[in-house]
Amino acid sequence: MAGSGLIETLAPRIERVVGKLPRRVFVLTSAPIWALWGHCMQQSFRDAPVALFLEPGERHKTLASVEKLLRQMAVAGGDRGSLLIAFGGGIVGDVGGFLAAIYMRGIRYIQVPTTLLAQVDSSVGGKTGVNLPEGKNLVGSFHHPRAVFADIGALGTLPERELRAGLMESVKAGILRDRALVRYMEAHAAEVLAREPRALERVIAASIRMKAEVVHKDEREGGLRMILNLGHTVGHALEQATSYKTLLHGEAVGWGMVAALYLARSRGSVTSSQFERLERLIHLYGPLPVLKLRAAKVVAATGADKKNVGGVRRFVLPVGIGDAAVVEDVTPAELEAAVRYMLAQASESKS
Amino acid sequence: MAGSGLIETLAPRIERVVGKLPRRVFVLTSAPIWALWGHCMQQSFRDAPVALFLEPGERHKTLASVEKLLRQMAVAGGDRGSLLIAFGGGIVGDVGGFLAAIYMRGIRYIQVPTTLLAQVDSSVGGKTGVNLPEGKNLVGSFHHPRAVFADIGALGTLPERELRAGLMESVKAGILRDRALVRYMEAHAAEVLAREPRALERVIAASIRMKAEVVHKDEREGGLRMILNLGHTVGHALEQATSYKTLLHGEAVGWGMVAALYLARSRGSVTSSQFERLERLIHLYGPLPVLKLRAAKVVAATGADKKNVGGVRRFVLPVGIGDAAVVEDVTPAELEAAVRYMLAQASESKS
């Protein structure tokens, strides 16, 4: 659920979902989040949860961190009935979910995401895991949280750029499955970007709902769930081509959606006016960063995508507004044209 | 399935279960097993599988080994369609299953157990994982193999003591669920212990079937599956009290079943004649090692069992022959009497 004042009332909310709290409750968090919110968060618990800390940053999203944390859980007396709360951004959520997935072959956990991207995307869907030196998210489990509590209040301190990047996942949600969300985000961009609580809650709740529904129908990514990767094939290629240094994930997805829309228009699955409307919506929540890249490099990088099986390149393309389809027959020439179109915009950044 | 000649005909057997073999097939094994059986195993594969090696011994059943192996899989081009074959004893099966559980959030795997204990017990049921310095099997996943191929031929070189210890799990299977297996093992002990292929196949197939049926009804150990722990509460306590150095796992379970039978008789859930018959069966597949332990130490060690939740001690007790129940109200005095009875036998080893 999304709302205000969730963090300070967490314990009774969790008990409404899982029943009486167990003897051991763990909170995985990061020191900065704990410094800001730890006191507030603990006040609704009769017995203070055991706090576990993950160093901030992608480079700590490793099996070595996981082992250290699992050992702390064992030493603190965690058993199969224990509960873990992942309290932080996307990395805390991914690692926390993975700890819960593999500690004693699986314990229950709750997501309390504190960044917009974690709230609208990574906290929902049960994808958990860590990186290997060979690639991101190569290790993990599907393990669903018992509940997600997205507190709008935690977004007050979120940098503007992260807010806008996170909202790209909400734009994606609208394009994929929710025409009403597209209309709302078109009409209320000013309120949403000003973090007006009711506007933000409306957008976040709709984004979570869309993802939860898709995931519910396809828990282990067999088919339908693939549509959630709209904008991600080119998006991941952009992240890789810029060594994960230039773009926030949501920004890469924003540019990736522009390329996907171009492909969809040239194949006739969206009309020109739908194309223009959705492209305008993406830029409404921009600006997306300027990129100086060669199209060939981006096209080459799409070949290494983790979602490719047996060498086939998969794309999610919008079908009108509110639907999408997975296609496997995009030719290199088609893809290159779409990437060129997107890079032409990105090199000047109209937004 | 259990049978002879499975290892040299593995590839077509696997294809009958999972369809065409994928581009990358991994085999996790140990150097000694590979030296004995690697050539034989590879002959049915058109493209040789990528062999991954785990050092033998419980001390290599760690997250560090897991990380090293996952990286090798990534470097070798493993993708979500890849297949892993766990080819070896129980440790290879546990680690192999865990690799398959967490590589790219889960790939398919096949168990090809080469020890009796792995064939009748650990390869069935989907329990996978590794140890932490804080305790055995504290980390893992439930991840079911697509198939188990138990080749009787691999048991030809198994030491006599491991054969007898492994058969304790078959005795357990009979006591729990299969009166016909109890009768067969009573009547054909000589053939089974002489490794007569048909006798061994009969016993192994029945053991696998029993476990698979129980697990199928309770995949994540919510209720029924608990009965598989017959003999394990006291058995684990004996292993711990002897620092895992004196007893093979099956031997500890054998002594644990003697204690469980004593408890069951004193509570009236087995008659005196059932008690004597089942105790005789256990010793028929002995000898179980001599133990010099104080009862109080063993009773204390049962308190630390991983299966205890919220401090409650759980016991599985036979109900007649072919059924069992979980009880939570065994008093320390009752338990101590049962352990004393068992230790009196164990100190002289009648078997």
Interface residues (C-beta under 8 A of the other chain):
Chain A: P22 R23 L63 A64 V66 E67 L70 R71 A74 V75 D79 R80 G81 A101 I102 Y103 M104 R105 G106 K127 T128 G129 L132 P133 E134 G135 L138 V139 G140 S141 F142 R220 E221 K306 K307 N308 V309 G310
Chain B: P22 R23 L63 A64 V66 E67 L70 R71 A74 V75 D79 R80 G81 A101 I102 Y103 M104 R105 G106 K127 T128 G129 L132 P133 E134 G135 L138 V139 G140 S141 F142 R220 E221 K306 N308 V309 G310
